């Protein structure tokens, strides 16, 4: 079973159904960055009262050895599948978009190379490409939250001084790294500021990536202490540059 045959089977099964409006891929397939580790980001727009039927159909097409139902929202239904005998990395992230709820999940922007669709079929104009998104200003509430987190650096230092690495490490990630990554996102991918670490190695320049990578390498308290100060310095640089 190949990647292409999986997608062809899905398309052949779904496209003839009158209550299925569109099938498109996101992620590595849409970005043309597929490698042997890439999963599948599959999206289907379906009439609301046929959603469960689509899940049953998909599960009948392949011998699934993993089915994980993550629940439902007002707009989406989401399951994760794995087909028996395929690569461990070939997880199928299967998103059902309820047709009545609008196009928020199928609206994209020209020039956005991170979130883009690869449309396999679209019978109803479900997938919308808008002009480039205007620049995104920093969210004041998020900035306030970032400032609060960095103000808690003392929570990291006290465990460093106590010689307690597990506590220092966890608080360093919570109060320093997470908000720092938010600032890095605000600078380089402002409309993807909630992506945190997802594909950040692809999204930021090599010098920023090298600097971030260094801050994550903490084998002991001595390294953690030094990196804490480096992170605080970078925080000051970023807030000054962003004007927040």
Helices and strands as residue ranges (DSSP letters): H 3-14, E 20-26, H 28-31, E 40-46, G 48-50, H 51-61, E 64-72, E 76-83, E 91-98, G 99-101, G 104-106, E 107-109, E 118-122, E 128-130, H 140-151, H 153-162, H 165-172, I 173-177, H 178-188, G 190-192, H 200-203, H 206-216, H 221-242
